[in-house]
Amino acid sequence: MLRHAITAMAAFAVLFTGCGAGNDPVVAKIKGLTIRTSQIDSLFQGIADKAERTKKVREYITSELDKQAQYNQALKMGFHKLPENKAVLENITMIEAASYYANEVLKKNWGFTEAEVEKRYKAGRELYRQDKPRVDSVATPEQQKALAAFEKDPYKPLDVVRPKVLRNMLMELPAIKAARAERIKALGENPDSQRIYEAEDAMVNDYVGQLDSTVMEQLKEQHKVKVHEYTPQVNDTELRESWEKTKQSYKRKPDMEVQFISVTDRKLAYDVVDRVNKKNEDFLKLQKKYSTDKAALGKTLTVSGTDASVPFIVGDSKQVYPTIMYLPVGKISNPIAIQGGPKEVFYIFKIISRAAEELMSFEEARASAHERCMAEKQLKIPLDYVLAEVDNKKITAEMVFSLLYKISPMTAERYRTAEGRKALVERYYLRFLLFSMKVRELGLQKTPALVKRIADMRKNFLVSDFKSSYLDVTFGVPERKLKKYFEAHPDSFMVDKKLEPYEKVKNRVVTYVMVTDDMIKDQYSYNIEDYSNNDGSPKPLADVARTIRAELLGMQRKYAMDDLMRSYRKAFSAKVYVKEYAFDELLTPGQLFEEAKKLHEARNYVEAKNKYLEIRYKFRDFKSQPDICMALAQIYVEQKNFNKAIQEYRRYLRMFPDDTSKYKAQFMIGFVYSENLNDKEKAIAAYQAVLDNYPTCELAESAKFMIEHLKTGKEFIPLDEDTAAGAKPKS
C-alpha cells in the first residue's frame, strides 16, 4: 500500500529528503505538527483507487498543514491573549475536563476511575477466563493461531467484561451492600438466585441512572456551593417612567358583540362555515336551522374583554376570546371546539361589532409594567454580582457569562434572562466547574486522551476565531492601512452626516482598499463584453459598478488568501516530503495555461474555465490571451451558455484586431446565432461580416453558403464545434 509505494519511490531519491525514514517515515511537517506514514495509512487505507487516494491524501495534508499554520500565526499575533479569547480558552479546559469525567468516569465506569477498574479486573481475572479454543487432531493454521493467542492471554479483554467488573465493584460498596441486604430480605425466606439477580439488576439500573445527579449533589455539598438569585428592586418612579415610555403597548381588551351557531357534528360545523363564506348564505337563517342552543337564537351577545366569558356557552368559554379577538367585524370564525358536558360542541362566531381599544391607566398596567421592568433589569445585571459561591470563592455574573463569548447574539440573549441565567449557572457553569474539580482531585488532568482533547479544542477555537475575525475580515490587509484609508476618506462612511465608527464599517473599508475605483474602471473597459446587453451595446458603468466590485472582491480575496497561506507555510517551515502530495506551486502563466488545456481536453470545463479566467485576470500581457478567448468561448458553447460564448468571440475581435485568426471568431458568432440561438437575422449579419471584412479567408465560402442556407433552407452538415470553425460546410 502507501508505505510500500513510498519505499519503492524513495529508492529513486525523489521523495524523501532528510525526513527520518525509519519504520514510520514523515510525510509532511510544519512547526508544531508532524504527519507520518502510519497516520496516512490508517485514515486512507480503504481507498483502493490510486488516483483517488492520492487526491484525498493531498487534500488532507494541505488542510492539516494550513490549519496548523493558521494556529501558529494566531499565537504569533497574540489571539490567545485577547481577554475574551483567554476566557474562552479557560472555559474549554474546564468544559473538556468535565466532559471527560462525565463520559469516562461516570458513564463508562459508573463513578470509578479507569485505574480502579483495571486493578479490580486484574484481581479477579479468573472469573473472566475464556474457553480454550477447539483444535482438530491436525490443527489448521487458524486454529494454531487462536490457540497461541489463548495461551498467551487466556482471559477476556476488559472492554468485553467491563459491565461484570463494574457490577462486582458496585456490590462491594458499603452503602450498596446494605441496600442489597434490605432488598433480599424483602424477597422473603430463601429467594432463588434469579430473583436475587433481578433485585441486584434493579439496584444497578437505579444507581447508574441517578449517578450524574447524585454525584452533582455530593460535589455541591463537598464544595459548599451556594447559589444566589438576582432580584432587582423596581420603585414607583422607575415603574411610572417605564409605563410612560411604553404605555401604547398597554391596552384594554375591547368588548365585542357576537352571534354564534352551535352544532355537535364537526362535518356540519365546517359545512356551515363554507355556506356562509362561499355561498354567502344568511348567518341567522343557518343559526335558526342548525344551532343546538335555542336560547341564543337571534341574540347579539356581549363578550367582555375583562371577563372574556361568553353567555349561554357551557364549558370553558374563555378560550373563545383570544381566538376571535382579531377577527374582522362581519366575518365568521372557523369552528371552535368546547367540551360542554358529555359531548363536544362546535361554535361558529360572527363578529357584529368591536369597541375601540383604550389605553390602560397606570394602575391597570402596574403588574405588566412591573414584570417588564424586572425583565429589563435582569438583562442589565451587574457583572460583579455574585451568582454562586464554591469553596467560598465567588462566582460572578461576568465569569458565568464568559460561557456566552463567541456564540450567536440570539443564544446569548436567551441566557441573560432570569430563567436562562439560572440554567446557565446551575445546569452548565457549576456542573462544568465541579466536574473539572473532580478531575483534578482524582489526578486525571494529565491523562493523555484528555490533554490531547483540550489541546485540539483550543487549537480549533483559535483557528476558527483567527479566520472569522481576521482572515475573513481583513484578508491580511494590515490594520494600519485600513485605518489610514478610513481617516483619508470620511465621506465614504457617513450616515446622516455623521461618521460611522471604524469597527462598524471595517468590512466596507476592506472592500474599498482591496478594490479601488480605478480597478473597477479598468475591469469594465477590459471586459466590456461581460457588461453588455444582448444586442452588444455596453451597459453604463454606473449600472454595473456594484457588480464589478463584488466580482473583483471575490477574486482579490481568493488570491490574497492563497498568498497569505503561502507566506504562513514558509514562515513556519512547512514541508511535504512525498512529491505527489506537495502543495500547489506558484505557477507561471504558461504553466497555468498548460494545466487549463489539460483540464479542457478532459472536459473538466469548470476547473478549466477557472484557470483560464485566473490567467486573464492576473496576467493580462500573457501571449496566449487570444487562445484563452477562443477556449472560453468553446467551453461556454459546451455548457450551452451561448450568449457568453458570443461575448468571448466579440472580446477576441476587439482585443486582438491584428490576430490572423480573427475571421474564425467572426464566423463562430454567426454559427452560434444560427445553430444554437436560432436567430437568423443576427446569424446572417455575422456571416456577412466575414465576407465584408475577410473576403479571402478560408471560411469565406462557408460563410456564403451559410447565408444561402439561412435564406433558402438548403440542407448542410453542421460544423464540428470542437474545431472552432475549422471545416467547410458540405451540401
N, C-alpha and C positions, 0 to 999 in steps of 0.2 A: 504494500500500500504506500502511503506517502513517505514513511520512513525509508522504505526500500528505494523509492524513486529518488529521494534526496541523496541517499548513499551513492547510488549509481551516478547521479549528475555531479556529485562532489568530486568524483574521480576525475572529471574533466576540468576541475578547478574553476567552475563558472558560478558556483552558487554561494559557498561559504568563504568568508574571509575573516579569520580571527574570531569566530563565533563560539569557540569552545565546543567542538562536536560532541565528544564523549558518548554516553549512552542515550542522552536526551538533548540533541542539538538545539541551539537557539535559532528560532525562525525570524524573530524581529524583537527589537527592544527600543526603549526610549527611557529617559530619566524617570525612575520610579516604576517601570513596568518591563517585564521580560516575558515573551511568548515563546514557549518551547514546542517541540515536535509532538510530544505526548498530549499536550493540550489540544493541538490541532486534530490529532488522530481521534481523540475522544469525542470531539464536537462534530466532526465531519466524516466519520468512518462509514456512515450509512449511505453516502453518495457514491454510486458506482461510476457514473459518467465522469471521465477525467476533466473535460472542459467545464462542466457544471461545477464540479468540486473546486477546481482552480478559481473559478469566478467567485464562488461563495467564500472560500478561504481568503481571497484577496480583499473582498469587501469587509470581512470580519477584521482582518489585520489593520486595514486602513481605519476602520471605525474605532477600534480599541486604541490605536496609537494616537489618533486625533483627539479622542476623549481624554487620554492622559495628558496630551499636550495642552489642552484647554484647562485641565485641572492644574497643571504646573503654572500656567500663565495666571490663573485666578489667584493662586498662592503668591505668585510674584507681585501681583498688583494689590495684594492685601485684602482680597474679598473675605477671607476668613476672619479678619479683624474688624470688619464693619459691625457696629453694635447689634443691629437686627440679625445679621448672619451669625454672629457669635452666639446669640441666644438660641437660634435655630439649631446650630451645631451641638450645643449643650443638651438641648431637648432631644436631638436624635440619639445621643448617647444614652440618655435616660430612658427613652421610649424603647430602643432596641434591647436594652438590658431587661426592661420589664417584660417585653415580648418573649425574650429568651426564657425568663423564669416561668412565664405562663405556659409556654409551649413545651419546653424541655424538662421542666421540673414538675409543674402541676399537672398538665395534660398528659404528658408522656409517662411520667414516673410517679404520679399520684402524690406529689409533695416530697418525694425522696430525691436525693441527688444521684447523678449517674454513677458516681464513685460508690455510694452506698448500695446501689442496686447491683453493681458489678461484684462487690465484696460478698453480698448475700448469695448471688448466683454461684460464685466460686465455692463458697462454703457448703452449698447443697447440691453440687453438680451431679452427685449420684442419682438424684431424683430426676435428672434430665438426660439420662444416658439413652443413646439411640439403640435400636435393634441392629444386631450385626447383619450386614448385607448378605443375601444368599449367594453362594458361589457354586457353580457346577463342578463336577469332578475334574473337568478340563475347563478352567476358568477362561472366560473371554477377556480381551483387553479392557473392556468397560468394567467388568466385574473385578478385575485385578486393581483397576484404578480406584473403584469405590471402596474396596477392602483396604487399600493402602491409606485412603483418606480416613476411614473409620479407625484404623489402628493408630494413626497419628493423633486424631481427636475424636473420641467416641461419643462426645456429648453434643446435644442440640445447641445451636447458637443462641445467645442471649435474646436476640430480637425475636426468635421463634417462641421462646418460653417466657418472655417478659411478663405477660399477664399473670402467669402462675407464680413467678417470683414475687411480683408486687402483691399478689393476694396473700402469700405466705408472710411477707413483711408486714402487711396491714394487720393481719390477725395476731401478730406478736405485740402490737401496741397495747399498752395497759388499758387505755380507755376503750379500745375496740374489744379487748378480751372480756372486759366487764360487761359490755353491751351484748356480746355474743352469749355469754353465760345467761343473761337475763332472757334473751330470745329463745334459747334452747330450753330453758326452764318453762317458758310459756307454752312450749310444744307438748308438754305432758310427760309422763313417765316413758322412758325407753323409746324416744323417737328414732325412726330409721335414718340411715345415713343420707338418703335422698332428701328428706325434709330438713335435715341439718344443713345440707349443702345449699338448698334453696333459701334458707334463712340467712346463711352467710352471703349468698349472692345478692339478696335484697340489701343487706348492710353495705356491701361493696358499692352497689349502684347508688345508694343514698349518699355514701361518703364521697364518692367521686363527683357526683352531680352537684354537691354543695361545697366542694373543696375550695373553689375560687373565692366564693363569698365568705366562707369560713375563715380562710387564711387572711382575707382582706380585713375582716373584723378583728382577728387576732393581732394583725400588724397595727391597726388603729389603736388598739389598747396598749400594745407594747411601746409604741412611739408617742403615746399621749396626744392623739390627734384631736384637735378642736376645730369645728367649722363655725364660722361667723356669718350671719346673714347681714346684708347691707339694706338697712331700712331708712332711706332718706326722709326727712320731715318736709311737709308742704304747709306753709302758713296761708292764711286767708288772702294776704296781699298777693302772693305768688299765684294763688288759685284764681283770683279775680283777674289778674293780668293775663293769665293763660286763656281764660274764658273770653276776655275782650278780643284777643287776637284770633281766636278760633270759633267765636260764637255762631258764625254762619253754619257751622257743622252740627250745631246742637238744635235740632228742630223737633217739634212735637209731631207725633204720628197723627195725620189728619183723620177725622171721622169720614166714613164712606157710607153711602146709601146703596143697597144692593137688592137684587131679587135672585131667587135660586130655584133650581129644579132638582129634586132628589129622586134617584132610582136605585134599585138594588141589583140591577143587571149591568155589568161592565160594558157589554157589547151595545146595549141600548143607550148607555150614557154617551159613548163615543158617536153613536149614530145621531143622537140629538145635537151634539156639537157640530157634526157635518151638515145637518139640515139647516142649522142657523147660519153657519159660516158660508157654506157653498150654495145652498138653495134659497137663502135669505128668508126662511120661514119665521113666523112671529114667535118670539120667545114666550110670551104669556099664554098663547094658544097651546104651545107644546107643554108648558107648565101645567095647564089645566088638564091636558090629555094624559100626561105621564107621571107627574110628580106624586110621590107617595105621601108627602107632608101636606095634607089638605089645609091645615091651619095657616100656612104661609101663602096660599093661593092669592095672587093678585096684589099681595102686600109688598111695600118697599120697606126694607128693614135697615136699621142703622147699626153699623159695625163701629164700635168706639175704638179710636186709636189708643186710648188709655187702657181699656179693659181687653180689647181685641176679641171678645167672645161674640158669637153670632146667635141672635134669638132663634128659638124653635129647634135648634140642632141638638140632638142627643149625642153625647160623647165630647171629645176634646176638640172644640171648635176654634181654639186659639191658634191652631196651625194654619187656619184659613188666611188670616190677615197678611202674614209675610208672603203668602203665595200670590195674593191678588193686589198687593199694595201698589204695584207699578203698572197694573193692567189699565190701558186707556179707558176713559169714560165711553160707554156704549158698547164695549167689547165684552166677550164672554170668556170664561176660563176653561181650561181643559178639566175633565172630571177629577175631583179631589176625593180620595177615599177616606172615610172616617168610620171607625168601629163604633156603631151605635147600637148597643145591645148584642143579641146573638148574631146579627147579620152585619156585613159591611155595606155601608151606604155610600153612593157616589153622588157628589154635589157639583152642579154646574152653576157658577155665579155670573151674573151680569152686573157691571158697574153702572149705576144710574147717575151718581154724582160723587164728587170728592171735594172735601173742604180744602181751602188754601192752606199750604204749610205755614206754620207760625214758629218763630224762634222761641226757644225755651227761655225762661227767666234764669238768672244766675242760680237761684236756689234749686230750680228744677234740674239744672245741668250740673249741680255741685258734684254728685257722685261720679258722673262720667268724666268731668273735668279733672277731678282729683286722681282718677285712675290714669288719665293721660299724663298729668304732671308727674306722677310717680314713675311711669314708664320712661318718660324723658330723662328724669333724674337718674334712673337706674342705668341708662346708657352713658351717663356722664360720671360714673363712679370714679372717685379719686384713685389714681394709680398706686398711691401709697396705702390705700385702705387694706387692712389685714383681713383676708378671707378665710385663712386657716392657720393653724399652728401645728408643727410637727417637732416633737422633742424640744418644745419651747422656741423653736425657730419660726419666725413669722413668714408666712406665705402671702405676699401682696398681690393685689389685682394685676400689677404690671408683670409679675412672674407668671401668673396664670394666663394672662393674655398673650404672653410670648408664644404660647402654643398656636396662636392665630396668625403669627407672622408668615408672610409669603403665601397665604391662602386667599381664595376669592373673597372680595369685599362682602358679597352677599352672605357667604357662610360665616364670616367673622361677625357680621352684624347680628346674625341669629344667636350667636353665643354670647353676645354682650347684653342681652335682655336678662331680667331676673331669673327666669326659668332656664334659659340657655346657659347662664353663668353657673347656676347650681350644678347642672350636668357637667359642665366643663371642669368644675372644681372636684366634685366627688367621683364622677364616672371616669374621668380621664386623668387630670393632673395628679390627684392623690394616689390613684392606682399606679400610674407610671412611677411616681416618686417612691412609694412604699415597696413596690416590687423590685425596683432598681436597688433600693437599700438592702433588700433581702439578698440580692445577687452578691453585693459586697460582703454581707455578713457571712454568706456561705463560701466566700472566696472564689466565686465563679467569674469574676470580672476579667480574668486573663485567659479564659477558655478560648482556644484558637478560633473556634467557629464564631463565637460572639465578637471577638476582636476584629475578625475579617468582616463580619456583617456590619459592624459600626463603621469601619473604615470605608467599606463600599458605599454605604448610605450617605456618609458625609461627603465622599467624593461626588456621588450622583447629585447631591443637592448643590454643591459648589459649582459643578459644571453646568447644571441647569440654570442656576442664578446668573452665572457668568454669561451664558448665552442669551438669556432673556433680558437682562438688564444692561448688558454691554454689547455683545456681538450683534444681536438682532436689532439694537437701537442705533449704535454708532458705526458699526461695521469697520471698527478700527480707526475711525477719524478721531484724532486727538481732541480732548475736551477743550484745550486752549484755542484750537482752530474753530470749533463750534461757537464758543463764547465770543470770539473775535468777530465772527460773521454776524452773530446776533446783535452785538453792540454797534456794528457798522451799518446794519440795515433795519433799524427800528420800525420803519414804515411797513415792512412786510409782516410784522407781528402785532399790529394794532387791532383792538376790538373796541368799538365805540370811543375812538380817540384815546384809548388807554393801552399802554404797552403791556402785553401779557407776560407773566413770569417765565423766565427761561426754561425751567423744568417742565412747565405745562406745554411749551411749544417745541421742545427739544427734537421730537421726531420730524417736525417740519423744517427745523434748522438743518438737520442731517440731509433731508431731501434736497434743499436748496444748495448745500455745499457740494453734494455728490453730483447733482445735475443742475448745471448753470443755464441761464437763458441762452447764452451763446451755443451751448451744446444742443439745446432744443432747436435753435435756428439751423445749425449745421446738419442735424439729423433730418430735419424737414426738407432742406434743399437737396441733400444727398440721396434721400429715399422718397422723393416726392411722389412716386408711383404708389407707395403704401398709403398715401393720404389723399388719394384721388377719388373722384366719383366714377361711376360705371362707364361714363362716356369719355373718361380720360382726363377731364378737367380737374385741376388741383383744388382741394378744399382750402379755405383761408387758414393761415397759421393759427389765428386766434381760436378757431373752432377745434383744432386738434392738439393744441399745446399741452393740455392736461393729459391727453392720451400718450403723447410722446414722452412727457416727463415720467409717467408711470412705466412705460416700456424701458426707457433708459435707466430708471432707478432699479428695475429688476435685473438688468444686465450688469449695472455697476455693482450692485450688491453681490451678485454671483461671483464676479471676477475679483472683487475686494475680499470676499471670504476665501476664495481659492488662494489669493496672495497671502492672506493672513495665516492660513493653515500651513502654507509652505514655510513661512517665516518662523512659526512656532515649532515645526518639525526640526528645522535647522537649529533653532536656539536650544532645543532640549535633546539634540543629538539622536534623532530618530533614525533607525537603520533597519532595513529589511534584507535579510541575508539570502533569501530564496528569490532568484531573479524573476520568476513568473508571478510572484506576489508583490513586486515592487510598486511604489507609488507611481502615479502618472507623472511623467516628466513634464517640464515646461517646454512644450513643443514649439518648433518654428512654424511659421505659416505653411511652409512646404510640407512638413511632416503632418500637420493637421489636415492639409488638403488630401494627402495620400490616404489618411485614415478615413476621411469623409468619403472618398471614392470607393474604398473597400466596403464601407457600410452601405453605400448606394448600390453597388453591384450585388450585395447580399440582400437587397430590397429591405434593408432596415432604414426606412425612409425618415422616421422621426429623429433618430440619432444622427443620421447623415445630414439632415436639414439643420440641426442644431450646430453641427461642426461647421458647415458652410456659412451659417449666419455669424458664428463666432469670428471666423476669418474676416468676413465683410466688416464687422464692427471694429475689430481690433487691428486689422492690417489692411487699410484701405489702398495702400500702394502695392499690394501683392500682385504680381504679374498675371496670375491666373484668375483675376476677378471676372473677366468675361466668361470663362468656363463655369464659374460659380453661378452666374446669372442663368446660363443655359441649363445647368444641372438642377438648380432650384425650380426652374420652370417645368422641367420634366417631372420632378417629384410632385409638384402641385397637380400636374395632369394625372399622375398615377393616383393621387389622393382625391381626385375629382374636384379639386378646388380650382376651377377653370379661370375664374376672374383673377386669382392670384397669379396663375400661370401667365396670363396676358400681361399683367403688371410687370412680371420679370422680363418678358420679351421686350416690352417698351422701355424698361430700365436699361436693358442691353443697348438698344438703339440710341438712347440719349447719352449714355455714359461712354460708349465706345464707338463713336461715329466713324473712326478710321479703321475699325476692325474689318478684316477681309471677309468674315463670315456673317456680316450683319444681315445679308439678304435672307439667311436661314431663319433668323428671328422674325423678320417681317412675314415670311411665308407661314411660319408656325402660328402667328397671330390669326391669319386667315383660316388656317386649318382648325384651330381650336374653336373659332367662331362657327365654322361650317359643320364640323363633325361632333362637337361636344355641346355647344350652346345653341345650335340650330338658329343662328342669326345670319340669314343670307345676305342682308344688306351690308352689315359690317364685314362679313367674310369677303364679299366681292370687292369692297373698298380696300381691304388689306391686301388681297391678291393683286389688285390693280396697282397698288403702291410698289409691289415687286416689279411689275412691268415698267412702271414710270421711272423708278429710281435705279433699278438694276436690270436693264433690258438684256444684257448679255450674260447674266449669271446662269448657272446650270439648272436653276429651278424656274427660269422664265417660262419655258414651255409647260411645265407643270402648273404654274400659276394661271397661264392662259387656259389650259384645259379645265382647271377647277372653276374658273369663271363661267366657261361654257357649260359645264356640268350643272352649276347652280342655276343658270338661266334656263337651260333646256331639260334638265333632269337626266342627262346622259350618264349611264352607269360607269362605275370605275372601281378599281381595287384600292382601298384606303392605304395610306402610308403606314409603315411600321413606325410607331411613335418612338420606339427606343432609338431609332437612328436620327431623331430630331430633324426631320425634313431632308433626309439624305437620298431618298429614292424618287423616281419619276412615276407618277400615276400611269396606269395602263387602262386602255379602253377594252 
